[in-house]
Amino acid sequence: MTAREVLGRFPAGAPRGSWPAEEFAEARRAEGQAVTVVQDIRTDEFLVVVPAGDQR
């Protein structure tokens, strides 16, 4: 498994039409970070992560 840093955690049960993890990730991308959103099934959260080698 590749090491990643978690920049943000967001509950999967956000209100309909609300995408807080995606909005947070888009703001980080605008700053130049290569981030992605993944779901942690075990904790029922969306995580915004950056690969360990891509931290800026």
CHARMM internal coordinates of N, CA and C (Angstrom, degrees):
IC EDIT
DIST 1 N 1 CA 1.4497
DIST 1 CA 1 C 1.5259
ANGL 1 N 1 CA 1 C 109.04
DIST 1 C 2 N 1.3053
ANGL 1 CA 1 C 2 N 116.77
DIHE 1 N 1 CA 1 C 2 N 137.61
DIST 2 N 2 CA 1.4501
ANGL 1 C 2 N 2 CA 122.93
DIHE 1 CA 1 C 2 N 2 CA 179.88
DIST 2 CA 2 C 1.5219
ANGL 2 N 2 CA 2 C 109.87
DIHE 1 C 2 N 2 CA 2 C -78.63
DIST 2 C 3 N 1.3303
ANGL 2 CA 2 C 3 N 116.60
DIHE 2 N 2 CA 2 C 3 N 136.95
DIST 3 N 3 CA 1.4651
ANGL 2 C 3 N 3 CA 120.67
DIHE 2 CA 2 C 3 N 3 CA 177.83
DIST 3 CA 3 C 1.5197
ANGL 3 N 3 CA 3 C 109.34
DIHE 2 C 3 N 3 CA 3 C -70.92
DIST 3 C 4 N 1.3233
ANGL 3 CA 3 C 4 N 115.68
DIHE 3 N 3 CA 3 C 4 N 136.01
DIST 4 N 4 CA 1.4623
ANGL 3 C 4 N 4 CA 121.28
DIHE 3 CA 3 C 4 N 4 CA 178.72
DIST 4 CA 4 C 1.5141
ANGL 4 N 4 CA 4 C 109.30
DIHE 3 C 4 N 4 CA 4 C -138.09
DIST 4 C 5 N 1.3117
ANGL 4 CA 4 C 5 N 115.96
DIHE 4 N 4 CA 4 C 5 N 150.79
DIST 5 N 5 CA 1.4570
ANGL 4 C 5 N 5 CA 121.49
DIHE 4 CA 4 C 5 N 5 CA 174.16
DIST 5 CA 5 C 1.5196
ANGL 5 N 5 CA 5 C 108.28
DIHE 4 C 5 N 5 CA 5 C -100.94
DIST 5 C 6 N 1.3249
ANGL 5 CA 5 C 6 N 116.36
DIHE 5 N 5 CA 5 C 6 N 131.85
DIST 6 N 6 CA 1.4607
ANGL 5 C 6 N 6 CA 121.56
DIHE 5 CA 5 C 6 N 6 CA 177.23
DIST 6 CA 6 C 1.5246
ANGL 6 N 6 CA 6 C 107.93
DIHE 5 C 6 N 6 CA 6 C -88.39
DIST 6 C 7 N 1.3293
ANGL 6 CA 6 C 7 N 115.77
DIHE 6 N 6 CA 6 C 7 N 119.71
DIST 7 N 7 CA 1.4644
ANGL 6 C 7 N 7 CA 120.69
DIHE 6 CA 6 C 7 N 7 CA 179.89
DIST 7 CA 7 C 1.5221
ANGL 7 N 7 CA 7 C 112.22
DIHE 6 C 7 N 7 CA 7 C -91.92
DIST 7 C 8 N 1.3310
ANGL 7 CA 7 C 8 N 116.70
DIHE 7 N 7 CA 7 C 8 N -25.93
DIST 8 N 8 CA 1.4614
ANGL 7 C 8 N 8 CA 119.92
DIHE 7 CA 7 C 8 N 8 CA -178.96
DIST 8 CA 8 C 1.5094
ANGL 8 N 8 CA 8 C 111.47
DIHE 7 C 8 N 8 CA 8 C -160.12
DIST 8 C 9 N 1.3329
ANGL 8 CA 8 C 9 N 116.09
DIHE 8 N 8 CA 8 C 9 N 149.68
DIST 9 N 9 CA 1.4672
ANGL 8 C 9 N 9 CA 123.64
DIHE 8 CA 8 C 9 N 9 CA 177.36
DIST 9 CA 9 C 1.5210
ANGL 9 N 9 CA 9 C 108.02
DIHE 8 C 9 N 9 CA 9 C -124.88
DIST 9 C 10 N 1.3286
ANGL 9 CA 9 C 10 N 115.50
DIHE 9 N 9 CA 9 C 10 N 133.61
DIST 10 N 10 CA 1.4515
ANGL 9 C 10 N 10 CA 120.70
DIHE 9 CA 9 C 10 N 10 CA -177.23
DIST 10 CA 10 C 1.5200
ANGL 10 N 10 CA 10 C 109.46
DIHE 9 C 10 N 10 CA 10 C -136.09
DIST 10 C 11 N 1.3359
ANGL 10 CA 10 C 11 N 118.73
DIHE 10 N 10 CA 10 C 11 N 134.33
DIST 11 N 11 CA 1.4579
ANGL 10 C 11 N 11 CA 120.59
DIHE 10 CA 10 C 11 N 11 CA 179.89
DIST 11 CA 11 C 1.5226
ANGL 11 N 11 CA 11 C 110.99
DIHE 10 C 11 N 11 CA 11 C -62.03
DIST 11 C 12 N 1.3207
ANGL 11 CA 11 C 12 N 115.99
DIHE 11 N 11 CA 11 C 12 N 141.68
DIST 12 N 12 CA 1.4617
ANGL 11 C 12 N 12 CA 120.73
DIHE 11 CA 11 C 12 N 12 CA 179.89
DIST 12 CA 12 C 1.5210
ANGL 12 N 12 CA 12 C 111.47
DIHE 11 C 12 N 12 CA 12 C -70.74
DIST 12 C 13 N 1.3068
ANGL 12 CA 12 C 13 N 118.76
DIHE 12 N 12 CA 12 C 13 N -15.79
DIST 13 N 13 CA 1.4621
ANGL 12 C 13 N 13 CA 122.36
DIHE 12 CA 12 C 13 N 13 CA -176.97
DIST 13 CA 13 C 1.5146
ANGL 13 N 13 CA 13 C 114.23
DIHE 12 C 13 N 13 CA 13 C -92.87
DIST 13 C 14 N 1.3202
ANGL 13 CA 13 C 14 N 118.35
DIHE 13 N 13 CA 13 C 14 N 38.06
DIST 14 N 14 CA 1.4586
ANGL 13 C 14 N 14 CA 121.11
DIHE 13 CA 13 C 14 N 14 CA 178.34
DIST 14 CA 14 C 1.5299
ANGL 14 N 14 CA 14 C 109.50
DIHE 13 C 14 N 14 CA 14 C -64.98
DIST 14 C 15 N 1.3265
ANGL 14 CA 14 C 15 N 117.34
DIHE 14 N 14 CA 14 C 15 N 153.77
DIST 15 N 15 CA 1.4690
ANGL 14 C 15 N 15 CA 119.62
DIHE 14 CA 14 C 15 N 15 CA 179.04
DIST 15 CA 15 C 1.5199
ANGL 15 N 15 CA 15 C 112.13
DIHE 14 C 15 N 15 CA 15 C -57.38
DIST 15 C 16 N 1.3116
ANGL 15 CA 15 C 16 N 116.19
DIHE 15 N 15 CA 15 C 16 N 150.42
DIST 16 N 16 CA 1.4668
ANGL 15 C 16 N 16 CA 121.74
DIHE 15 CA 15 C 16 N 16 CA 179.71
DIST 16 CA 16 C 1.5242
ANGL 16 N 16 CA 16 C 110.55
DIHE 15 C 16 N 16 CA 16 C -53.55
DIST 16 C 17 N 1.3249
ANGL 16 CA 16 C 17 N 115.43
DIHE 16 N 16 CA 16 C 17 N 132.43
DIST 17 N 17 CA 1.4543
ANGL 16 C 17 N 17 CA 121.12
DIHE 16 CA 16 C 17 N 17 CA -179.95
DIST 17 CA 17 C 1.5193
ANGL 17 N 17 CA 17 C 113.89
DIHE 16 C 17 N 17 CA 17 C 85.30
DIST 17 C 18 N 1.3197
ANGL 17 CA 17 C 18 N 117.00
DIHE 17 N 17 CA 17 C 18 N -2.25
DIST 18 N 18 CA 1.4584
ANGL 17 C 18 N 18 CA 121.73
DIHE 17 CA 17 C 18 N 18 CA 179.46
DIST 18 CA 18 C 1.5256
ANGL 18 N 18 CA 18 C 108.69
DIHE 17 C 18 N 18 CA 18 C -105.13
DIST 18 C 19 N 1.3255
ANGL 18 CA 18 C 19 N 116.70
DIHE 18 N 18 CA 18 C 19 N 128.92
DIST 19 N 19 CA 1.4663
ANGL 18 C 19 N 19 CA 122.18
DIHE 18 CA 18 C 19 N 19 CA -179.02
DIST 19 CA 19 C 1.5202
ANGL 19 N 19 CA 19 C 109.75
DIHE 18 C 19 N 19 CA 19 C -128.42
DIST 19 C 20 N 1.3261
ANGL 19 CA 19 C 20 N 118.43
DIHE 19 N 19 CA 19 C 20 N 66.63
DIST 20 N 20 CA 1.4682
ANGL 19 C 20 N 20 CA 119.79
DIHE 19 CA 19 C 20 N 20 CA -174.13
DIST 20 CA 20 C 1.5247
ANGL 20 N 20 CA 20 C 114.17
DIHE 19 C 20 N 20 CA 20 C -61.06
DIST 20 C 21 N 1.3286
ANGL 20 CA 20 C 21 N 118.67
DIHE 20 N 20 CA 20 C 21 N -36.11
DIST 21 N 21 CA 1.4671
ANGL 20 C 21 N 21 CA 120.23
DIHE 20 CA 20 C 21 N 21 CA 179.13
DIST 21 CA 21 C 1.5231
ANGL 21 N 21 CA 21 C 110.54
DIHE 20 C 21 N 21 CA 21 C -66.02
DIST 21 C 22 N 1.3289
ANGL 21 CA 21 C 22 N 116.71
DIHE 21 N 21 CA 21 C 22 N -43.22
DIST 22 N 22 CA 1.4678
ANGL 21 C 22 N 22 CA 120.29
DIHE 21 CA 21 C 22 N 22 CA 179.13
DIST 22 CA 22 C 1.5199
ANGL 22 N 22 CA 22 C 111.48
DIHE 21 C 22 N 22 CA 22 C -66.01
DIST 22 C 23 N 1.3215
ANGL 22 CA 22 C 23 N 117.47
DIHE 22 N 22 CA 22 C 23 N -38.31
DIST 23 N 23 CA 1.4634
ANGL 22 C 23 N 23 CA 120.92
DIHE 22 CA 22 C 23 N 23 CA 178.58
DIST 23 CA 23 C 1.5311
ANGL 23 N 23 CA 23 C 110.71
DIHE 22 C 23 N 23 CA 23 C -66.35
DIST 23 C 24 N 1.3308
ANGL 23 CA 23 C 24 N 116.87
DIHE 23 N 23 CA 23 C 24 N -42.12
DIST 24 N 24 CA 1.4585
ANGL 23 C 24 N 24 CA 121.27
DIHE 23 CA 23 C 24 N 24 CA 176.96
DIST 24 CA 24 C 1.5251
ANGL 24 N 24 CA 24 C 110.49
DIHE 23 C 24 N 24 CA 24 C -62.80
DIST 24 C 25 N 1.3372
ANGL 24 CA 24 C 25 N 116.36
DIHE 24 N 24 CA 24 C 25 N -43.91
DIST 25 N 25 CA 1.4627
ANGL 24 C 25 N 25 CA 120.77
DIHE 24 CA 24 C 25 N 25 CA 179.65
DIST 25 CA 25 C 1.5276
ANGL 25 N 25 CA 25 C 111.02
DIHE 24 C 25 N 25 CA 25 C -62.92
DIST 25 C 26 N 1.3229
ANGL 25 CA 25 C 26 N 117.10
DIHE 25 N 25 CA 25 C 26 N -41.65
DIST 26 N 26 CA 1.4680
ANGL 25 C 26 N 26 CA 120.03
DIHE 25 CA 25 C 26 N 26 CA -179.96
DIST 26 CA 26 C 1.5237
ANGL 26 N 26 CA 26 C 111.04
DIHE 25 C 26 N 26 CA 26 C -62.62
DIST 26 C 27 N 1.3205
ANGL 26 CA 26 C 27 N 116.96
DIHE 26 N 26 CA 26 C 27 N -38.46
DIST 27 N 27 CA 1.4684
ANGL 26 C 27 N 27 CA 120.28
DIHE 26 CA 26 C 27 N 27 CA 177.57
DIST 27 CA 27 C 1.5258
ANGL 27 N 27 CA 27 C 110.85
DIHE 26 C 27 N 27 CA 27 C -64.73
DIST 27 C 28 N 1.3238
ANGL 27 CA 27 C 28 N 117.82
DIHE 27 N 27 CA 27 C 28 N -39.25
DIST 28 N 28 CA 1.4724
ANGL 27 C 28 N 28 CA 121.13
DIHE 27 CA 27 C 28 N 28 CA 177.44
DIST 28 CA 28 C 1.5290
ANGL 28 N 28 CA 28 C 110.57
DIHE 27 C 28 N 28 CA 28 C -67.19
DIST 28 C 29 N 1.3235
ANGL 28 CA 28 C 29 N 116.61
DIHE 28 N 28 CA 28 C 29 N -38.56
DIST 29 N 29 CA 1.4822
ANGL 28 C 29 N 29 CA 119.72
DIHE 28 CA 28 C 29 N 29 CA 177.19
DIST 29 CA 29 C 1.5183
ANGL 29 N 29 CA 29 C 110.74
DIHE 28 C 29 N 29 CA 29 C -62.84
DIST 29 C 30 N 1.3204
ANGL 29 CA 29 C 30 N 116.85
DIHE 29 N 29 CA 29 C 30 N -38.52
DIST 30 N 30 CA 1.4671
ANGL 29 C 30 N 30 CA 121.09
DIHE 29 CA 29 C 30 N 30 CA 178.63
DIST 30 CA 30 C 1.5299
ANGL 30 N 30 CA 30 C 110.75
DIHE 29 C 30 N 30 CA 30 C -63.66
DIST 30 C 31 N 1.3252
ANGL 30 CA 30 C 31 N 116.69
DIHE 30 N 30 CA 30 C 31 N -25.29
DIST 31 N 31 CA 1.4648
ANGL 30 C 31 N 31 CA 121.97
DIHE 30 CA 30 C 31 N 31 CA 176.42
DIST 31 CA 31 C 1.5223
ANGL 31 N 31 CA 31 C 112.31
DIHE 30 C 31 N 31 CA 31 C -85.28
DIST 31 C 32 N 1.3334
ANGL 31 CA 31 C 32 N 117.23
DIHE 31 N 31 CA 31 C 32 N -3.50
DIST 32 N 32 CA 1.4552
ANGL 31 C 32 N 32 CA 121.06
DIHE 31 CA 31 C 32 N 32 CA 177.27
DIST 32 CA 32 C 1.5132
ANGL 32 N 32 CA 32 C 115.95
DIHE 31 C 32 N 32 CA 32 C 99.42
DIST 32 C 33 N 1.3293
ANGL 32 CA 32 C 33 N 118.11
DIHE 32 N 32 CA 32 C 33 N 5.48
DIST 33 N 33 CA 1.4630
ANGL 32 C 33 N 33 CA 120.20
DIHE 32 CA 32 C 33 N 33 CA 178.92
DIST 33 CA 33 C 1.5225
ANGL 33 N 33 CA 33 C 110.04
DIHE 32 C 33 N 33 CA 33 C -86.78
DIST 33 C 34 N 1.3188
ANGL 33 CA 33 C 34 N 115.95
DIHE 33 N 33 CA 33 C 34 N 141.46
DIST 34 N 34 CA 1.4699
ANGL 33 C 34 N 34 CA 121.98
DIHE 33 CA 33 C 34 N 34 CA 176.54
DIST 34 CA 34 C 1.5216
ANGL 34 N 34 CA 34 C 107.31
DIHE 33 C 34 N 34 CA 34 C -90.65
DIST 34 C 35 N 1.3303
ANGL 34 CA 34 C 35 N 116.49
DIHE 34 N 34 CA 34 C 35 N 91.72
DIST 35 N 35 CA 1.4631
ANGL 34 C 35 N 35 CA 121.13
DIHE 34 CA 34 C 35 N 35 CA -177.54
DIST 35 CA 35 C 1.5200
ANGL 35 N 35 CA 35 C 110.47
DIHE 34 C 35 N 35 CA 35 C -114.50
DIST 35 C 36 N 1.3109
ANGL 35 CA 35 C 36 N 114.29
DIHE 35 N 35 CA 35 C 36 N 161.35
DIST 36 N 36 CA 1.4506
ANGL 35 C 36 N 36 CA 121.10
DIHE 35 CA 35 C 36 N 36 CA 174.95
DIST 36 CA 36 C 1.5202
ANGL 36 N 36 CA 36 C 108.68
DIHE 35 C 36 N 36 CA 36 C -141.56
DIST 36 C 37 N 1.3300
ANGL 36 CA 36 C 37 N 116.01
DIHE 36 N 36 CA 36 C 37 N 160.01
DIST 37 N 37 CA 1.4579
ANGL 36 C 37 N 37 CA 121.65
DIHE 36 CA 36 C 37 N 37 CA 177.63
DIST 37 CA 37 C 1.5181
ANGL 37 N 37 CA 37 C 107.73
DIHE 36 C 37 N 37 CA 37 C -108.22
DIST 37 C 38 N 1.3225
ANGL 37 CA 37 C 38 N 115.89
DIHE 37 N 37 CA 37 C 38 N 129.76
DIST 38 N 38 CA 1.4653
ANGL 37 C 38 N 38 CA 121.72
DIHE 37 CA 37 C 38 N 38 CA 177.00
DIST 38 CA 38 C 1.5210
ANGL 38 N 38 CA 38 C 108.30
DIHE 37 C 38 N 38 CA 38 C -129.84
DIST 38 C 39 N 1.3358
ANGL 38 CA 38 C 39 N 116.00
DIHE 38 N 38 CA 38 C 39 N 157.23
DIST 39 N 39 CA 1.4592
ANGL 38 C 39 N 39 CA 119.24
DIHE 38 CA 38 C 39 N 39 CA 177.24
DIST 39 CA 39 C 1.5137
ANGL 39 N 39 CA 39 C 109.89
DIHE 38 C 39 N 39 CA 39 C -104.64
DIST 39 C 40 N 1.3181
ANGL 39 CA 39 C 40 N 115.57
DIHE 39 N 39 CA 39 C 40 N 130.87
DIST 40 N 40 CA 1.4512
ANGL 39 C 40 N 40 CA 121.98
DIHE 39 CA 39 C 40 N 40 CA 173.83
DIST 40 CA 40 C 1.5265
ANGL 40 N 40 CA 40 C 106.48
DIHE 39 C 40 N 40 CA 40 C -95.50
DIST 40 C 41 N 1.3095
ANGL 40 CA 40 C 41 N 116.30
DIHE 40 N 40 CA 40 C 41 N 102.36
DIST 41 N 41 CA 1.4640
ANGL 40 C 41 N 41 CA 121.55
DIHE 40 CA 40 C 41 N 41 CA -176.73
DIST 41 CA 41 C 1.5303
ANGL 41 N 41 CA 41 C 110.82
DIHE 40 C 41 N 41 CA 41 C -62.13
DIST 41 C 42 N 1.3116
ANGL 41 CA 41 C 42 N 117.07
DIHE 41 N 41 CA 41 C 42 N -38.64
DIST 42 N 42 CA 1.4653
ANGL 41 C 42 N 42 CA 120.95
DIHE 41 CA 41 C 42 N 42 CA -176.55
DIST 42 CA 42 C 1.5307
ANGL 42 N 42 CA 42 C 111.69
DIHE 41 C 42 N 42 CA 42 C -60.12
DIST 42 C 43 N 1.3452
ANGL 42 CA 42 C 43 N 117.43
DIHE 42 N 42 CA 42 C 43 N -41.42
DIST 43 N 43 CA 1.4653
ANGL 42 C 43 N 43 CA 120.67
DIHE 42 CA 42 C 43 N 43 CA -177.95
DIST 43 CA 43 C 1.5293
ANGL 43 N 43 CA 43 C 112.86
DIHE 42 C 43 N 43 CA 43 C -100.24
DIST 43 C 44 N 1.3390
ANGL 43 CA 43 C 44 N 118.20
DIHE 43 N 43 CA 43 C 44 N -4.67
DIST 44 N 44 CA 1.4655
ANGL 43 C 44 N 44 CA 124.12
DIHE 43 CA 43 C 44 N 44 CA -177.92
DIST 44 CA 44 C 1.5296
ANGL 44 N 44 CA 44 C 110.57
DIHE 43 C 44 N 44 CA 44 C 56.77
DIST 44 C 45 N 1.3321
ANGL 44 CA 44 C 45 N 114.75
DIHE 44 N 44 CA 44 C 45 N 48.12
DIST 45 N 45 CA 1.4586
ANGL 44 C 45 N 45 CA 121.62
DIHE 44 CA 44 C 45 N 45 CA 178.16
DIST 45 CA 45 C 1.5251
ANGL 45 N 45 CA 45 C 109.87
DIHE 44 C 45 N 45 CA 45 C -130.10
DIST 45 C 46 N 1.3348
ANGL 45 CA 45 C 46 N 115.50
DIHE 45 N 45 CA 45 C 46 N 153.99
DIST 46 N 46 CA 1.4513
ANGL 45 C 46 N 46 CA 121.26
DIHE 45 CA 45 C 46 N 46 CA 167.82
DIST 46 CA 46 C 1.5193
ANGL 46 N 46 CA 46 C 106.81
DIHE 45 C 46 N 46 CA 46 C -95.76
DIST 46 C 47 N 1.3212
ANGL 46 CA 46 C 47 N 116.40
DIHE 46 N 46 CA 46 C 47 N 134.61
DIST 47 N 47 CA 1.4548
ANGL 46 C 47 N 47 CA 122.14
DIHE 46 CA 46 C 47 N 47 CA -179.28
DIST 47 CA 47 C 1.5172
ANGL 47 N 47 CA 47 C 109.25
DIHE 46 C 47 N 47 CA 47 C -114.64
DIST 47 C 48 N 1.2950
ANGL 47 CA 47 C 48 N 116.37
DIHE 47 N 47 CA 47 C 48 N 135.91
DIST 48 N 48 CA 1.4643
ANGL 47 C 48 N 48 CA 121.79
DIHE 47 CA 47 C 48 N 48 CA 171.59
DIST 48 CA 48 C 1.5209
ANGL 48 N 48 CA 48 C 105.16
DIHE 47 C 48 N 48 CA 48 C -98.10
DIST 48 C 49 N 1.3246
ANGL 48 CA 48 C 49 N 115.67
DIHE 48 N 48 CA 48 C 49 N 117.56
DIST 49 N 49 CA 1.4594
ANGL 48 C 49 N 49 CA 120.34
DIHE 48 CA 48 C 49 N 49 CA -173.88
DIST 49 CA 49 C 1.5180
ANGL 49 N 49 CA 49 C 110.84
DIHE 48 C 49 N 49 CA 49 C -125.74
DIST 49 C 50 N 1.3290
ANGL 49 CA 49 C 50 N 113.81
DIHE 49 N 49 CA 49 C 50 N 154.86
DIST 50 N 50 CA 1.4658
ANGL 49 C 50 N 50 CA 122.38
DIHE 49 CA 49 C 50 N 50 CA 173.90
DIST 50 CA 50 C 1.5251
ANGL 50 N 50 CA 50 C 106.35
DIHE 49 C 50 N 50 CA 50 C -127.85
DIST 50 C 51 N 1.3238
ANGL 50 CA 50 C 51 N 118.55
DIHE 50 N 50 CA 50 C 51 N 133.06
DIST 51 N 51 CA 1.4712
ANGL 50 C 51 N 51 CA 119.85
DIHE 50 CA 50 C 51 N 51 CA 176.22
DIST 51 CA 51 C 1.5198
ANGL 51 N 51 CA 51 C 109.53
DIHE 50 C 51 N 51 CA 51 C -58.12
DIST 51 C 52 N 1.3241
ANGL 51 CA 51 C 52 N 116.62
DIHE 51 N 51 CA 51 C 52 N 143.90
DIST 52 N 52 CA 1.4628
ANGL 51 C 52 N 52 CA 122.29
DIHE 51 CA 51 C 52 N 52 CA -175.17
DIST 52 CA 52 C 1.5309
ANGL 52 N 52 CA 52 C 112.60
DIHE 51 C 52 N 52 CA 52 C -54.01
DIST 52 C 53 N 1.3144
ANGL 52 CA 52 C 53 N 118.53
DIHE 52 N 52 CA 52 C 53 N -38.07
DIST 53 N 53 CA 1.4528
ANGL 52 C 53 N 53 CA 121.65
DIHE 52 CA 52 C 53 N 53 CA -178.49
DIST 53 CA 53 C 1.5089
ANGL 53 N 53 CA 53 C 114.14
DIHE 52 C 53 N 53 CA 53 C -76.70
DIST 53 C 54 N 1.3410
ANGL 53 CA 53 C 54 N 118.83
DIHE 53 N 53 CA 53 C 54 N -10.93
DIST 54 N 54 CA 1.4658
ANGL 53 C 54 N 54 CA 122.47
DIHE 53 CA 53 C 54 N 54 CA -175.66
DIST 54 CA 54 C 1.5221
ANGL 54 N 54 CA 54 C 113.94
DIHE 53 C 54 N 54 CA 54 C -104.35
DIST 54 C 55 N 1.3091
ANGL 54 CA 54 C 55 N 119.11
DIHE 54 N 54 CA 54 C 55 N 12.33
DIST 55 N 55 CA 1.4577
ANGL 54 C 55 N 55 CA 121.30
DIHE 54 CA 54 C 55 N 55 CA -178.75
DIST 55 CA 55 C 1.5206
ANGL 55 N 55 CA 55 C 109.47
DIHE 54 C 55 N 55 CA 55 C -71.05
DIST 55 C 56 N 1.3306
ANGL 55 CA 55 C 56 N 116.74
DIHE 55 N 55 CA 55 C 56 N 130.57
DIST 56 N 56 CA 1.4628
ANGL 55 C 56 N 56 CA 121.73
DIHE 55 CA 55 C 56 N 56 CA -179.97
DIST 56 CA 56 C 1.4936
ANGL 56 N 56 CA 56 C 110.15
DIHE 55 C 56 N 56 CA 56 C -128.85
END
COOR INIT
IC SEED 1 N 1 CA 1 C
IC BUILD
